[in-house]
Amino acid sequence: MSRKRASAVAAPRLLRRYVPVFAALSDETRLSLVAQLIDGRPRSISQLTEDSRMTRQAITKHLRVLESAGLVRGETAGRECLFELEPEPLEEIRDYLDLVSKQWDKSLARLKKFVEIEG
């Protein structure tokens, strides 16, 4: 990985952009909500609370955190609000993690080569 590409991994602008997404996904309940929405079908808060011990209010708070991170979008349909997954932030995070993974692979390969030469 070139130095320019490696420094892109830790660029403050990128890190600031990803922090809210990682923070939103760091909670088990929110991660579970994303998993429920991953099939692309919009769901109401009632549907999202069916298999949960949490109240509708608690689920709504978690959905608002996901919404503010750009991971879900809520739209009013009649008396209900339907929530739908926004895949773009997840795709960006995946690309970022792929970049970090490649950087680590190259660093480990250099370390292995160094150890083999020195050993």
Buried (B, 14 or more C-beta within 10 A) or exposed (E): BEEEEBEBBEEEEBEEBBEBBEEBBEEEBBBBBBEBBEEEEBBBBEBBBEEBEBEEEEBBEBBEBBBEBBBBBBEEEEEBBBBBBBEEBBEBBEEBEEBEEBBEEEEEEEEEEEEEEEE
